[in-house]
Amino acid sequence: MTPTGLSTNVSATAKRKVLISGAGVSGPALAYWLHRSGCAVTVVEKAGALRDGGYPIDVRGTATEVVRRMGILPQLQDAQVGSRRCTFLNADGSEAASLTPRAVAGGVEGQDLEVRRGDLAAILHAVVRDDVEFLFDDSIDTLDQSGQGVDVAFRGGQRRTFDLVVGADGVHSHTRGSLFGPEERFHRYLGHCFAIFTMPNAFGLSREVMVWNTPGRAAALYAVGDDEDLHAFLTFHRPEPPVDALRDPDAQRDLVAAAFAGAGWEVPGMVDAMRDADDLFFDTAGQIRMPRWSSGRVALVGDAAYAPSFLTGQGTSLALVGAYMLANALAVNRDHTAAFAAYERDTRGFTAVNQALADNGAATLLPTTARALEQRNAMLRGLVTMPSATARPAHSALALPGFAPLL
């Protein structure tokens, strides 16, 4: 599991103590690389255990090289979902186009990875659990940088001091809020809301995606395995974010049901399943865009700093690449101020070009007019006859530096 391309090391006088908030994707990935560079790492996670299950995610381009250097590429290859077909449907349920998922996403067969989010989280945790301290069912309450380090008060009651703290706690990051202020300062709403939940596979679907569209609305059924529950998506256009519904599950269900009133195909059954689902996740499609990703001894990584939205399909890849780049910057630069500046300088361009993919993603998944939907379907039918064979340039827009561990 030794990383390739080692470069000149920077000597260290003592182990840095680093606290990471969040045990999703970027947190454990960052913990791996920080441990490799000689840091003493603690990861705090508000959930009581790793979150298993979850919808499938993609690892593409530069991020594939990150997991290769971590030594977990073979495990991820073994865990691949391997979706075979993505079928787009008209309003009446008839087929508009059917093609390979990679043709839609701009991926490359044999190089990109599609795995369950829970499988990726478990593999990342397994590779670091013996070397890193994990604190589950706890979270950061307050941060105080007035001393020589970061004094952290945990919600569980303990108080500890760390040299550095990293927020890897997602798009609604508590760490970001405590340092930089309310989320609305940095959140770019993309004009869509979505609901994700599971429902029984009564359709005989297997390793495929079915996407139904009318202008401004999409309903998708995602079959991972042969006999497993389906991942259901209900996504709709809304000019302004439904602020009042974001913390009210009943209001969310009512909002989604109203948006899909009168819909055809299997959508009425999906709405009924959403009403009964115990795993409903509702949110807006949005991005986090910040002028800087650090303040003092605290930095942000992954969705907390530069969430690209599900419309890009690049959230997981940005999390993995960002974790590598932050850890490498800290390994090269003993001074954290210089390290954070290097991390941002060398990573910001990659995040920007991948966030820009949201416009294409919205055009493919959620055309908002009848004309745009007709144009989208024509484009998809063109891909059936002339499938894309190359990845989107944004996926591999960053060449990873050789990792430089501290000794």
HELIX and SHEET records of a PDB file:
HELIX    1   1 SER A   26  ARG A   36  1                                  11    
HELIX    2   2 THR A   62  MET A   70  1                                   9    
HELIX    3   3 LEU A   73  ASP A   78  1                                   6    
HELIX    4   4 PRO A  101  ALA A  105  1                                   5    
HELIX    5   5 ARG A  117  VAL A  128  1                                  12    
HELIX    6   6 HIS A  174  PHE A  180  1                                   7    
HELIX    7   7 GLU A  183  ARG A  185  5                                   3    
HELIX    8   8 VAL A  243  ALA A  245  5                                   3    
HELIX    9   9 PRO A  249  ALA A  259  1                                  11    
HELIX   10  10 VAL A  267  ASP A  276  1                                  10    
HELIX   11  11 ASP A  303  TYR A  306  1                                   4    
HELIX   12  12 GLY A  315  VAL A  332  1                                  18    
HELIX   13  13 HIS A  336  GLN A  355  1                                  20    
HELIX   14  14 ALA A  358  LEU A  365  1                                   8    
HELIX   15  15 ALA A  370  THR A  385  1                                  16    
HELIX   16  16 PRO A  393  SER A  396  5                                   4    
SHEET    1   A 6 GLU A 133  PHE A 136  0                                        
SHEET    2   A 6 ALA A  40  GLU A  45  1                                        
SHEET    3   A 6 LYS A  17  SER A  21  1                                        
SHEET    4   A 6 LEU A 164  GLY A 167  1                                        
SHEET    5   A 6 VAL A 298  LEU A 300  1                                        
SHEET    6   A 6 SER A 294  SER A 295 -1                                        
SHEET    1   B 2 PRO A  56  VAL A  59  0                                        
SHEET    2   B 2 LEU A 113  ARG A 116 -1                                        
SHEET    1   C 7 GLU A  95  LEU A  99  0                                        
SHEET    2   C 7 ARG A  85  LEU A  89 -1                                        
SHEET    3   C 7 GLU A 208  THR A 214  1                                        
SHEET    4   C 7 ARG A 217  ALA A 223 -1                                        
SHEET    5   C 7 LEU A 230  HIS A 237 -1                                        
SHEET    6   C 7 HIS A 187  MET A 199 -1                                        
SHEET    7   C 7 PHE A 281  ILE A 288 -1                                        
SHEET    1   D 3 ILE A 140  ASP A 144  0                                        
SHEET    2   D 3 VAL A 150  PHE A 154 -1                                        
SHEET    3   D 3 ARG A 159  PHE A 162 -1                                        
END                                                                             
